[in-house]
Amino acid sequence: LNHWVLSTIIFTCVLIVGTVKLFVVVNNWNIIMILVTIFSLFLYFFTLFILSLPSISFYLGDELSFMFHKMMHSRTFWFCLFTATTLSIIPNLIEKIIIDLCFPDENHIVEN
């Protein structure tokens, strides 16, 4: 893997971890939030695809050529994405579960 592919893998992991942490932190999801988040991730991957096309990457730098293809077919990408996301979300999930179960606020208590 060259420098551009590796740095894009790292940035993609950071973006996915941030997105998943957003979903963990937010208590009240709505359809607008979900759709905007999905659209922003789609837009990011679409931009990577467009920038890695040879006709576009020729103007930006030959290193970007087929970068998206290399990244999607790299075991390193999928391993890093899964591992980084899982390891960084577990502490937040444990904290959220403990707070919700042991110290619920008035939003979590159902009143009869």
ABEGO torsion letter per residue (X at the ends): XBAAAAAAAAAAAAAAAAAAAAAAABABBBAAAAAAAAAAAAAAAAAAAAAABAAAAAAAEAAABGAAAAAAABAAAAAAAAAAAAAAAAAAAAAAAAAAAABBBAAABBBX
